[in-house]
Amino acid sequence: MGLMDLVKSQLVEIIEWTDDSRDTLSYRFPDEDREIKRGAQLVVRESQMAQFVYLGQFGDLFGAGTHTLSTNNIPVLTRLQGWKYGFESPFKADVYYVTTRLFTGNKWGTSNPVMVRDQDLGVVRLRAFGTYDFHIVDAPKFLKEVAGTDDHFRLDEFVEVMRSRVVSVFSEALASSKIPAFDIATRQAELGAALLPMINPSMRDKYGIELSTFVLENLSVPAEVEQAIDKRSGMTAIGNLNDYVKFQMAQGMEKGGSGVAGIGAEIAVGMTIAKDLVSPAVTPAPVRTWPEILTPADAAKILAVSEVDVIASLEAGELKGKRIGSLWRITRPQLDEFLQ
């Protein structure tokens, strides 16, 4: 081998990569300590992008096509290299190929319950899982935030790395959407599509990827929430019983009481409910003997809910009140307005 042959073997003349694995997201071209010479050919196929990295800094990014490397088409690398008189001498740089095609059917799921504040039920714990399709839209950000310096970053690694991040973005989008838990549990198919425009901006900004579909296959709520959903469905089916307490009384009557006294009490309650069903408009309003200023605990007793629910309604602005330091105070007119 002559001197020119030896020099030529140390120079890269063609840079290209053919993906035959179907599961590679990014791949670093193996330079084997060889240098890239002026006029070398860079081949980038469809669904690929080629990113130059020089001493840890991102250089030029190339899309599909065959590119001849010269000073004119690598301006960023020219500046990083500090070539004053043009690209003449060979240079060394890392070339990362990034796959931009769509990767489908990737699974996601919550390993622990997600805490969501609900307007009807207060704080609710939710578990969810499903699938999503994605593609890379920002190669430098993806390499920096997800793949790192991995010379062959595959889909299985990506799914493992991104599982908790997708759940985090999903949780943020779900919390900001303020969709009631009752709707989440019954309209899963629509929820994924509704959350997609809220999830994508964060995924692009943080990780350089974009989701084309986000599917919520299953969402589970605690047993007590399921019971509340069943009871609300029962009230809707009955229709005339628009008061939750009356519905509970009706359920108690179906189960039956203990002893003659229990039967008499149930009959009395049943007659009261029947009177309301026949003529709810003529039922006199109860006389309210509430104090002028109430605490959240007082309001919770009157509304037959938890104090946490009252505070949540105050913070959401649904129930008017005044916050003094860390304490809330509610006037009687404000509670009357809330009940109307």
N, C-alpha and C positions, 0 to 999 in steps of 0.2 A: 504494500500500500504506500503510495507516494505521499508527500507532504500535503498536497492539495486535497487528496482523498481523505486524509486524516482530519484536516480542518473541516471539510464538508460533512464528515460524519458527526462532528460536534455541533453542527448547526441544524436547527429545525427549519425545514422548507415548507412543510404542509402541516397545518394544525387542523385536525378534524376528530369527531367522535360520533360513532354510530351506536345508538341505544338499542340493544336487543333484549333488555331485561324487562321492559315495560313497567318497572317499579322504581326507577331512579329519578330523583328530583334534581340532584346536582352532582357534577363529576369534575374533578380536577384533572386537566390534561397532564399525563405523565411526562415531565420534561427530562428526567434522568440526567440532570445537570447539564443538559444541552442548552445552547443559546439560540434565540430567535434572530434571524438575519433580516436585513432590509429586503423587501420584496417577497417575503414569505407569504404563502397563501393560507388564509383563515377560512375554513368551510363551516358554515352554520346552516343546518337544515331547518325545515319547517318544524314548528313547535320547539325550537331551541333559541337560546340567547347565549352569547359568549361574553363573559365579564373578565377583563384584565385586572389583576391585583398586583401592585408593585410596592414591596416593603410594607405590606399591611394597609395600603391605601388603594381605594377603588379608582381604577383608571377608566379606559373607554369601554363602552358596551356596544356590542354588535348584534343586529338582528339577522334574519334568514338571508342567505346569499353567500357568494364567494368574494372575499375581501383581500386585496393586496395591501400588505402592511407597509405604509410609508409615512413620512412626516405629516402629510396632508390629512390622513384619515385616523391618526391617533394623537390628536392635539393634547388631550389630558395627559397621556403617557409621555409625550414630548416635554410637557411642562414639569412633570414629576421627575423625569430623568435629567432634566436640566441641559438638554441638547441646545447649544447656542447656534450651531451651524447646520442643524438638520440631523435627521436620523441616518447615520452612516455606519456606525459600529454595531455589532451584534449586542443584544441585551438579554437579560433574564427576567422573566415575570411569570406569575401564576395565571393560568387561563382556566376559568371555571365555566363549564357548560351547565346551563340551567334549563330544565324541561318546563315548557309553558303549556303543555296540553292539559286537558281536563282529567283529573283523577276522581273516580266515582266510587260511591258505596263505602265511604270511610265512617267507622263507628265512633260515636261519642256517648258519654254517659256520666252521671253524677255518682261518684264513689260515696259521698256523704250527702245528707239532705241539704237543700238550698233553702235558706231562710228568706221568705218573701213577706212583706207587709201588705196585707189584703184589706180592702176597704170594708168588707163584710165580716171577716173572721179574725181580723187582727194579724198577728204574726203566724205564718203557716210554713210548715216544713214540706218541701216538695222534692221528689226524686224523679228524674227524667232520663231517657236515653233515646237515641235515634241514629240517623246517618246524615252525611253531608257530602257534596261534591265541591271540589275547589280547583283553582289553577293559580299559578304564580304570576303576579302582575308587576312586581317591583323586585327585580333580581338582586340589586345591592342590599336592600333591606332584608330580603329573605336570607341571603348569605350571612349577613351580620347578626340577625336576631334568631334565626332558626338553625340553619345548617352549620354555621361556624366554619372551622377549618377542616371539617370532615372531607376527605378526598373522594368519598363515594357515599353520598347521603341517600338512603333508600326510604321507601314509603313506610315500612314498618317502624323505622326509627322516628319518622315524622309523626305518625299517629300516636306513638307513645309520648313524644315530647309535647304534642299539641293537645292531648286529651284534656288536661286540666285547664289549659288556656282557652279552649273552646267553651268549656263549661263556665269559666269565669266571665267570658264575654256574653254568653247566653244568660247568666244570672243578672248581669248588669242591664241587659236589654229587657229582660222580663220585669225587673224591678222598675225601670223607667217607663215601661209601657202601661203599668197600673191596670193590667187586665185582671178582673176578678177571678178568684180561684174557682168559682162555680163555672165560669166560661172556659178556663184552662182545662178543666177535667172533662168537659163535654165537647170541645171544639179543637181537638189536637191537630187535625189535618190542616185547619186554617191558620193555626197559631204559628207553625214553622214559617209559612210564607209571609205572615205579617211581621215576624221578627227579623226576617232576612235583611230588609233595608236598614234596620237598626244595628245589626251585627256587622255588616260589611265595612262601614267606615272605620270601625275599630280594628278589624282584621287587616285592612289595607295599611292603616297608619302604623300599627304595631309590628306586623309580621310580613307585609308585602304580598299577602295572598287575598284572593276574593272567592267567596262562596257563591256558586251558581244555584245550588239548592240546599235547603236546610230542613230536614224532615224530623218531626217529633213523633216517634213511633209509640211511645208509651209514657204516661205521666201518672205517678201514684202520689196520693196524699195520705196523711195519717188516718187511722180508723175513725177518729172523732169527726174529721172533716167529711169523710164518706157518709157518716150518719147524718150530718147536717145537710149534705146534698140530697140524700134520700128523703129527709123530712121536708125539705123545700119542694122536692118533686111531688110529694104527697099532698102538700098544701095547695100546690098549683092544680093538681088533679081534682081536689075537693072544690076549689074555686071560691065558695062562699065563706070558708073559714080563712079570713085574711089576717087573723091574729095568731101569732105563734103559740101563745099561752093557751088559747082556746083549743088549738090543735093538740097540744100535749094533754089537756083534760080529756078530749075525745079519745085519745089513745088509752088513757087510764081507764075510761069506762069500758072499752073493749076487753081489757084484760080482766076486769072485775075486781071488786074490793073484798075485804075480809069482814064478815059479820054483817048483822042487820044494819048497824049504824053506818057502815061503809056503803051499803046499798042505798040507804036513804040519802046519804050525801051525794052519791053519784047521780041519783034521780034528780036531786035539786040542781046540781050542776048541769045535767042534761037538759032540764027545762029552761035554764038560763040561756044555754047555747041555742036551743031551739027557738027561743023568743028572739034572739039576735039574728038568727037565720031568716026568720019570717019577716021581721020588721026591725032591721038594724038602725034605721033612721030615728026611731022613737026612743031608743035607749038613752037615758039621761047620762050626761058626761059626769065622771067621778069628780068629787070635790077635792081639789088639790090643796093640801096644807103644807106646802114646801116652804123652807126658809128663803129669805130674800137672796142670800149669798150661799152658794153650794160649793163643795169640794168635788173633785173627780169621783171620790168614793161615794159621796151623797148621790151624785148623778147616776153612778153605776147601779146603785140600789133602785133608784126610780125607774131606770131603763131596763133593769133585769139583765145587765151585761156585766162584763168584767171591767175593772178600773183601767186595765191596759187598753181596752177598746175605746173607752171614753177619751183617754189621753191621745190615742191615735187619731180620733176624730177631731180633737182640738188642734193637733199639729197639722192636720190636713186642711183645716179651715172649715170643715163641714159643720162643726159645732162652735159657735162663737164663745169666746172667753177671754180672760185677761191673765197674762203670765206675770207673776211677781217673783223675781228671782228664779228658783227652780220649781215653784208651786203655781198651780192653776186655780183660778177662781171663776165661777160661773154664776151669773145672775139668773133669777127666776124667769124674767122675760126672754133671756137668751135661750133657756131650755124650752120654754113654751114655743118659741119660734122654730127650734129644731124639731119638735114633735109635730108641727103642723104639716 
